[in-house]
Amino acid sequence: MDAYDVAALYEAMRRYGIPGTLVPQDPKNPEGPWRVVDHDGDGPRQDITDDVLAAVDTAARRHPHRGFVITS
């Protein structure tokens, strides 16, 4: 995931209540790849990117979207 995708993922995480912190993989290159990490304050950061992407995908499929249903 690159810097362009971060805003959309952050919004989805916030909308669905999915925890995690988005950080650039290389702090010196914020335009490069980003990861989602979990940090409880005591230990090192854990990369949870794959888990968060799966959770966002699942939540997006479960939540209804606005729209119309037109029957014939």
N, C-alpha and C positions, 0 to 999 in steps of 0.2 A: 504494500500500500504506500502510495506516495503522498506528498503534502496536499495535493489536490483532493484526494479521497478522505483526508482527515476530517474536514468540516462535516461531511455527510455522515461519517461514522460517529463522530461526536454527537451530532444531533440525534441519531438513532439510539445511541446508548442512553442519552438523557431522556428521550421520549419513552423508552421501554424500561428504564430504571436498571440498566446493566452497569455494574461498577467497573472501574478501570481507569487508568491514566494513559493518555496518548503522549508518547515521547518520540523524538527523532532517534533513529538507530545510532546515528553519529551526531552528537550535539553541535558539532562544528558545521554540519551540513543540513540545515532544516528543510532544504528542498529535496533531499534524498528520501530513502525509505523510512517509514515510521512503524512503531510497534505499540501494542497495548500492554501495559505492565500492571501488576498488582503489588502494592507495597503496604504492608500493615504497620510500618514504623519500627519494627523490631529487627527484621531480617533483610536480606537482599531482595531486590526486585525480582519478580518472576514474570517471564514472558507468557501472557495469556491471550495473545492475538488470535490464535486459531479458535479458542473457546469462545471469545467474544464475537468473532465473525459468525460462528455457528449460532450463537444465542440471538444475535440481531436478525439473522436470516429466519430463524424459527419464529421469533416474536413478530416479524413483519408479515409472515404468512398467517399467523393466528389472529392478528388484529384486523378488524374490518376497515376497509377504505371507503371513503365517500364516493358516491356515484349513484347511478340510476340503473334499475333493472327494468328492461322493456320486454314485456312478454308479447307473444304473437297471438 
